[in-house]
Amino acid sequence: MKEDIYKQLTGGLIVSCQALENEPLHSSFIMSRMARAAKEAGGIGIRANSIVDIQAIRDTVSLPVIGIIKKDYPDSPVFITPTLKEVRQVCATGCEIVALDGTTRVRPYKEELAEVIKQIREEFPEVLLMADTGTLADVSFAESVGFDIIGTTLYGYTAETAGLNIATDDFAHLKAVLALTKLPVIAEGKIDTPDKAKRAIELGCLCVVSGGAITRPQEITKRFVDAIESLDD
């Protein structure tokens, strides 16, 4: 089964269909329609946040789903599927891949990531586990504790990488990740143009994830507005 999923994802685009509670499109129905539109345009997978969105999307399209739960805890900066509880909840939806924070940062309740993965392997042996990483140290750590897939999701979003862009210097960080790990790599994080997505695949990634540039109209609109308003400068 796992090899079948890799085959389905190889060389394609995964569309992140997410809208947080404070965003205009926050609705599991709307996200399911976003997923349908992505599939009709040739997307080969969906990344989705929350149990209700994952379920709605799985009811609407037959594409592989990378499922997550975003949740904040007061004792840790880790918020992407942060504890064993959330990992179990996402696994129970039946989604093919569960993504979780794969950084070296202290987790909520000081849970040990290796123990979380060990437990999930026993309970949900068919689920692929994706590590959302920020640094090269995270990549090495994630591989050592038993993840199936490395994602570059948090590059530019952790304290050590804040403000960095994955496309800088012709994807220098992505090249380093690909050289460091033998695991399949999914390029994610600021892949906001078709050319960037194409280049990530050319470099050897399994596939790419793009989100805001496709599914967040307020961000897309702002790019146009900012460009027009710059004429006044």
N, C-alpha and C positions, 0 to 999 in steps of 0.2 A: 504493500500500500504506500509506504513512504516513497519508494522509487517512482511510483505512479504520480505522486504529487509533485516531485521534483521535475518530472517530465512535463507535466502540465504547465509549470511555472517558467520553465527555461526560456530565456530570451524575451520575456513579455513584460507587460505593464500591469502592476497591481494598483488599483485606485483606492485611496483612503477616503472612505465615506464617513465622516465624523462631523458632528456639530454639538458643541457644548451647550449647557443649559442657558447661558447668556447670549446665545447666537440665534439669529432669526430662523434658521432652518432646523432647530432642535426638534426632531420628531422621528420616531422609528419608521413611520410611513414614508416620510420624505427621504430618509436615508435608504430605504429599500428601493425607492424609485431612482435615486442616484445610482445605486448598484446596477439596476436594470439598464440604465442609460450607459453606464460604463461597459457592461457586457455587450450591448448592441454595437458599441463603438470599437470593440475588439479587446477590451480589458480581459486579463486572464485570471484575475483574483481580486479580492476585496479585503481591505483592512477596516475593522469596525470596532467601535468602543461601546461597551455596556451590553448586558445580557439581552435587553429588549431589542436593541438595534441588531445584534448578531442574529437573533431568532427571526426577526422580520426580514432581514437580508437573505438568510438561508431559506426562508419560505418563498422568496421571490426569484432568486437566481441559483443556478447549480454550480457556481464557481467556487474554488477553494477560498476559505475565509481565514484571515489572520485575525484572531480575536484578542481583545485586550479589555481591561477595566482600568480606567483612570481614577485613582482615589488618593487623596492627601491624608497623611498621618502626621501628627505633631512632632514625632521623635525622629523623623527621617525625611530626606529630600526625595526619596524614591517614591514615584507615584504611578508608574506603569505596571499594572498587575502586580502590586507590591508585596503581597503576602500569600502564603499557602492557601488561605481562604479564597482569595480572588482567582488564583490559578485554578483551583478546583471548580469554581463557578463557571469559568470560561470553558474548561475542558468538558464540563457536563453539557454544554450546548451542542457538542458534536462537531465543532469547527476543526478543520484539519490542522491548523497551526495556532499555537498560543504564544504570543509575544510577551515578554516580561523584561523588566530592567535587568540587564546583565552586567552592571557596573560593579566596581569594588566598594561602592559606598555602603555605609551601615544601613541595614534594612529596618523597617518597622519591627518593633519588639525584639530587635537584634536577631531576627531569624537568619539562619545560615543558608545561603543559596544552594549549596551542595545538598543539604538535607531536603530542601524543598523539591529539588529535581529528583532526588532519589525516591521520595514519596510519590511524586506524580508518575514516575516510571512504573511503579508498582500498581497504581490505581488506573492509569490511562496509558498503557504501553504503546498504543497506536498514534498518539498525538505527537506531532513534531513541535519541538520547543525552540523558539527564536529568541536570541539575546539582543536586546536593544543596547548598543554600546556607545560610548563617547570617545574613549581613548584607546590606544594600542594596548595599554595595560589591561583595560577591560576586555579586549578581544582575547588576549592570552588567558585571562582568568575565566572567561565564559567557556572557552574550549576545554579548559582543565576540569570544569565541574560538570561537563556532559551535555551541553547544548547541541542541537542538530544544525542550527543555522545561525550565522552572525548577521546582524543588521547594524547599519551605521546611523541608526535613528537619532541617537542622542549627541552626535558630533555637532558642536555648536550650541548645545543646550545644557551642558554641565558646567560646574564652576571652572574646571580646567580648560574647557573648550569654548567658553562663552564668546559669541560673536564671530566664531570661525565659520567659514563656508566650505562645504565639501568640494565645490567645484574649483577652488583656488589652486593655481599652479597645475592646471590640467588634472585635477582630482588626485593631488599628491597623497592625501590621507587615505583615500580609497585604494590607491596603488599599494600603499604600505600595508593596509589590512589584507589585501589579496595575497601579498607576499608572505604575510605572517601566519595565516591560517590555512589549513587544508579543508575546512568546512565550507559549504556553499555560502556565498555572501549575497545579501540583498541590500542594494543601495537605497537608502532612504534618508530624507532630511534635506530640504532645500533643493530637491530635484524639480525645479519649477519651469523648465522649458523642454520641448521635445529634443533639442540638441543635447542637453545634459543627460536626458534619459538614454539617448542613443549612445553617447560616449561611455556611460557606465556599463552598458552591455558590451560594447567593444572591448573594454578593459578586462572583461571576464566575469562579471557578476552573473549570478543565477537569473536575476530579474531586478526590476526597479519598482519603487513605490513613489507615487506622487499624490498629494492630497489637496492642499489649499489652492494650488494653481488651477485645479479642475473643479473642486466641489465647494469652495467657499466664495460665493459671489461678492461678499463685501470686500474681501481681499483683492479679488480681480478688479472690481470697480475702482478701488482706491489706487491701483497701479495706473489706470487710465486717467483718473482725476489728477493725481500727482504729476503725471507727464504734461497734462494740459496746463495746470497751474504753474508749472515751471516756466512757461512762456512769459509770465509776468515778471520773472526775476531779472 
